[in-house]
Amino acid sequence: MPADESGEPQVRDAISAPDAQGRTRRITRRFPLFTRDTARPEGGGRAAPSDAPAPARQWPVLVVLSAVALGLLLVAFDLTRAGLLVIGAALLAGAAMRWTLPGVGMLAVRSRFTDIVTYGVLGLAIVLLALMAQPQPLLQIPFLKDTLHFTVSN
């Protein structure tokens, strides 16, 4: 292990913690061959200043979770289509917040692109399935009946 001018060994990993005086020991920007530490998530910061109360710092995820809870409550009261539409809209709102807001706190789970695609596709799928739910579907896809006719036999 190489040493600096003071004779202390230098860490050559891409991720290295600062020493007691706050000096970083990183020399190279290359990623290490083996990961020895976990990287902070891209959106792992707070959505509000650190002096705000804890719920206010994580308001984006609380908005999405509250809307999903409301949707589940509607489903429990036998308003299935309305509840599923609320759940799908909550996921679509999560995708929109992840796209537009710079800091979303714990709503950021993966990379920005992956979060937007995941929330968006799941939200859209839930909304479309809720609109096609029987009886009296609000959305009818013409080719779906023919597709099912050829794939499912009596």
C-alpha positions as CSV (number, residue, x, y, z in Angstrom):
1,M,0.0,0.0,0.0
2,P,1.6,3.4,-1.0
3,A,2.2,6.1,1.6
4,D,1.8,9.8,1.4
5,E,4.5,12.4,2.4
6,S,3.7,12.0,6.1
7,G,4.3,8.2,5.9
8,E,0.6,7.2,6.4
9,P,-0.8,4.6,4.1
10,Q,-3.1,5.8,1.4
11,V,-6.3,3.9,0.5
12,R,-6.7,3.5,-3.3
13,D,-10.3,2.4,-3.4
14,A,-13.0,4.6,-5.1
15,I,-15.0,4.7,-1.9
16,S,-13.1,5.6,1.3
17,A,-14.2,7.4,4.4
18,P,-12.4,10.5,5.6
19,D,-10.0,10.2,8.5
20,A,-10.3,11.9,11.9
21,Q,-9.2,15.3,10.6
22,G,-11.8,15.1,7.7
23,R,-9.2,14.5,4.9
24,T,-10.4,12.2,2.3
25,R,-8.2,9.3,1.4
26,R,-9.5,8.7,-2.1
27,I,-6.8,8.9,-4.8
28,T,-8.5,7.3,-7.8
29,R,-12.0,7.8,-9.3
30,R,-12.2,4.2,-10.6
31,F,-14.7,1.9,-9.0
32,P,-13.2,-0.8,-6.8
33,L,-13.2,-4.4,-8.1
34,F,-15.1,-5.5,-5.0
35,T,-17.7,-3.3,-3.2
36,R,-16.8,-2.9,0.5
37,D,-19.4,-0.2,1.3
38,T,-22.9,0.8,0.2
39,A,-23.4,3.9,-1.8
40,R,-26.0,6.5,-0.8
41,P,-29.1,6.2,-3.0
42,E,-29.5,8.9,-5.6
43,G,-32.6,10.4,-4.0
44,G,-31.7,9.4,-0.4
45,G,-31.7,13.0,0.8
46,R,-34.5,14.8,2.5
47,A,-37.4,16.5,0.7
48,A,-37.4,19.3,3.2
49,P,-34.7,21.0,5.3
50,S,-33.2,19.1,8.2
51,D,-34.8,21.4,10.8
52,A,-38.3,20.4,9.6
53,P,-40.2,17.7,11.6
54,A,-39.7,14.1,10.4
55,P,-43.0,13.7,8.5
56,A,-42.4,17.0,6.7
57,R,-39.0,15.8,5.5
58,Q,-40.6,12.8,3.8
59,W,-43.8,14.4,2.4
60,P,-43.6,12.8,-1.1
61,V,-43.7,9.2,0.1
62,L,-46.3,10.1,2.7
63,V,-48.6,11.6,0.0
64,V,-48.3,8.4,-2.1
65,L,-48.8,6.1,0.9
66,S,-51.8,8.0,2.1
67,A,-53.4,7.9,-1.3
68,V,-52.8,4.1,-1.5
69,A,-54.2,3.7,2.0
70,L,-57.3,5.7,0.9
71,G,-57.6,3.4,-2.2
72,L,-57.4,0.3,-0.1
73,L,-60.0,1.7,2.3
74,L,-62.3,2.2,-0.7
75,V,-61.7,-1.3,-1.9
76,A,-62.5,-2.6,1.7
77,F,-65.9,-0.8,1.5
78,D,-66.7,-2.5,-1.8
79,L,-65.9,0.4,-4.0
80,T,-63.3,-1.6,-6.0
81,R,-63.1,0.4,-9.2
82,A,-62.8,3.7,-7.4
83,G,-60.2,2.3,-4.9
84,L,-58.1,0.9,-7.7
85,L,-58.3,4.1,-9.6
86,V,-57.0,6.0,-6.5
87,I,-54.2,3.5,-6.1
88,G,-53.2,3.8,-9.7
89,A,-53.4,7.6,-9.6
90,A,-51.2,7.6,-6.5
91,L,-48.5,5.6,-8.3
92,L,-48.7,7.9,-11.3
93,A,-48.4,10.9,-8.9
94,G,-45.3,9.2,-7.4
95,A,-43.8,8.9,-10.9
96,A,-44.6,12.5,-11.6
97,M,-43.0,13.7,-8.3
98,R,-39.9,11.5,-8.9
99,W,-39.6,13.1,-12.4
100,T,-40.1,16.8,-11.4
101,L,-38.9,17.2,-7.8
102,P,-35.1,17.3,-7.1
103,G,-35.4,15.7,-3.6
104,V,-38.2,13.2,-2.9
105,G,-36.7,11.5,0.2
106,M,-37.6,7.9,0.6
107,L,-39.8,7.9,-2.6
108,A,-36.4,7.4,-4.4
109,V,-35.6,3.7,-4.2
110,R,-33.6,3.1,-7.4
111,S,-32.2,5.4,-10.0
112,R,-34.5,8.2,-11.2
113,F,-35.2,6.5,-14.6
114,T,-36.0,3.1,-13.0
115,D,-38.3,4.7,-10.4
116,I,-40.2,6.7,-13.0
117,V,-40.7,3.7,-15.2
118,T,-41.6,1.4,-12.4
119,Y,-44.1,3.7,-10.8
120,G,-45.5,4.8,-14.1
121,V,-46.0,1.3,-15.6
122,L,-47.5,-0.1,-12.4
123,G,-49.8,2.9,-12.0
124,L,-50.9,2.8,-15.6
125,A,-51.5,-1.0,-15.5
126,I,-53.7,-0.6,-12.3
127,V,-55.7,2.2,-13.8
128,L,-56.3,0.3,-17.1
129,L,-57.3,-2.9,-15.3
130,A,-59.6,-0.9,-13.1
131,L,-61.3,0.7,-16.1
132,M,-61.7,-2.7,-17.8
133,A,-63.1,-4.4,-14.6
134,Q,-66.4,-6.3,-15.0
135,P,-69.3,-5.6,-14.8
136,Q,-69.9,-2.6,-17.0
137,P,-66.3,-1.9,-18.0
138,L,-65.6,1.8,-18.7
139,L,-62.9,0.8,-21.2
140,Q,-63.3,-1.8,-23.8
141,I,-60.4,-2.9,-26.0
142,P,-61.7,-4.4,-29.2
143,F,-59.0,-6.9,-30.0
144,L,-58.8,-8.2,-26.4
145,K,-61.9,-10.5,-26.9
146,D,-60.4,-12.0,-30.1
147,T,-57.1,-12.5,-28.4
148,L,-58.7,-14.3,-25.6
149,H,-60.8,-16.4,-28.0
150,F,-57.7,-17.7,-29.7
151,T,-55.7,-18.4,-26.5
152,V,-58.4,-19.9,-24.3
153,S,-60.5,-22.8,-25.6
154,N,-63.6,-24.3,-24.1
